[in-house]
Amino acid sequence: MKRERASQGEPAEGPAPTSLVDIVFPGDTNHHGTLFGGAGLAFMDRVAFIAATRHGRVPFVTASCERVEFRKPAHVGEIVAFVATPVLAGKRSLTVEVEMIAQTIDGTARTCCTRGVFHMVAVGCERRGPDWRLERLPASHAPPPADEVRMVDIVFADQTNGSGKMFGGDALAFMTKAAFVAAARLSKTPCVLAASERIDFRLPIALGSIVEVIARVCGIGRTSMRIDVELWSEDLLTGARNRSAKGVFVMVAVDRDHRPVKLIPDDNAGSKP
């Protein structure tokens, strides 16, 4: 029912989920070629923190996690989405359910690998007054457009320069990853970066900020796709958002031998992006 209503453009039930999307690289896997359980837990805790902060706009710490179920492994090369949804708000505590969902590049398999419950507690709220408490969870939210890829993360110290601002290279890597996910979901094949068109960096991103990329396919050629990517920064405590960067990436679909794969028949192909 929820999926049907969302597809019709009606508000979905409950608070909006927060998604952290990544790709399983060899450095994050064990000798079986599957994602380390500890790495998966770290991602789950991170996205639970982001979801809690977006709701309360106060600092949070993880108090405990429970019922973490490792059902199936995520394999190297798969796209993994960590989806966090707040389910219960107390006075200063928030319960967040997190799922780790793995999907093969070709889209033939989509598996819920891990599910867990994280209890987050707001800290440093004394200055807000003795009667302060978390707001109730919203009853509904507007679902994002189905043709968008949205990915969130946090800027850590090793991603910043001496001024405490996010490195441009790390920002580009995050944007490129989103472009890859958008292209792979459309083509259902592995994709490689062929070119990055104009990249505009408008505002710096401070240490500790939430960063969100929004990627959309804006053009399809014979073997390539143009992906429009926006990078937004979001203040943890105020929720103020700014578009910090924007760019267009050209991704090419390839087969196992790294040869270009046709996306549309030759007789229907337009101008190549």
Secondary structure, DSSP 8 states (H G I E B T S, - for coil): -HHHHHHTT--EESS--EEEEEE--GGGB-TTSBB-HHHHHHHHHHHHHHHHHHHH-S-EEEEEEEEEEE-S--BTT-EEEEEEEEEEE-SSEEEEEEEEEEE-TTSS-EEEEEEEEEEEEE-S-GGG-TT-------SEE----TTEEEEEEE--GGGB-TTSBB-HHHHHHHHHHHHHHHHHHHHSS-EEEEEEEEEEE-S--BTT-EEEEEEEEEEE-SSEEEEEEEEEEE-TTT--EEEEEEEEEEEEEB-TTS-B--SS-GGG--S--
